[in-house]
Amino acid sequence: MPKRGRPEKLTAEHRAEISAIVEANRNATWDEIAEELKRRTGLCAHPQTLSAALRDAGWERSRDGAGVRVEQSDAQ
């Protein structure tokens, strides 16, 4: 059966680029990640799309004393 609904906006290359952006700056805000993704690839992505991509890649956002930080989860 063919896949229904809207096609995915992010390719595997986009997902790898998002992970690279977060790896370089783990304290980046959603807006900073989106801006850097747009600069690198030309793709505009909503923070919710970025959040899902990072979650699927095994990243988690956690709060520490300095604010919000993205960490690679141990559950991979």
N, C-alpha and C positions, 0 to 999 in steps of 0.2 A: 504494500500500500504506500502511495507517495506521501511524503511528509507534508503536513498541513501547516498553515500559519505563515507568519512573516519569516523570511530567510534571516539567518543569523548575520548580524552586522560585523562581528569580529571574526577574522580568519585566524588560523594558527599563528601566522606571523604577527598579527596585532596582539594576540595574547602573549606571545613571547616578548614583544616590545613593552607591554604593560608590566610584565614581571621584571624586565631589565630596568625600567624606570623606578619601580619600587625598590629594587635591590640597590640602586644608586642613592636613593633618598627615602629611607624608611619612615621619615617623619612628614612626608609630603601629604598635603591635603588633597581631597578629591579634585578640587579645581586645578591644583598644580599638576596632578597626574594627567588630567584631561588636557590641559594646555600643552604639556610636554608630548603627549601622544599626538595631538594635532600638529605640533611643530615637526615631529619626526615622520608622521605618516599621512597627514592631511585629513585624518578621520576625526570627526566630532563624536564623542561618546558621552552619554549621560552618566552621572556618578553611580546610578543603580546598575548600569551595564558594567562599569568598571568593578564595582563591588562583586558582582556575580562572577566575573572573569577571574578576579583574584581569589575568591572563595573556591572556585573550581580548580585553580592551580595550587590550592593548599595554603594560601596566605590567610592570616587572621589579623584583624585590627584589635589591639589591646591598649588599655590605658595604663600609663605609668605616671610618675611624678611630673614628667615634662610635657605631658599631653597625650596625644594618640599616636601609636606606633604600629607599624605593620610587621608582623613576624611570620616566618615560615612555620607552619604547624608540624608537629611531630607525627601526625596521623597519616603520613603518606606512605 
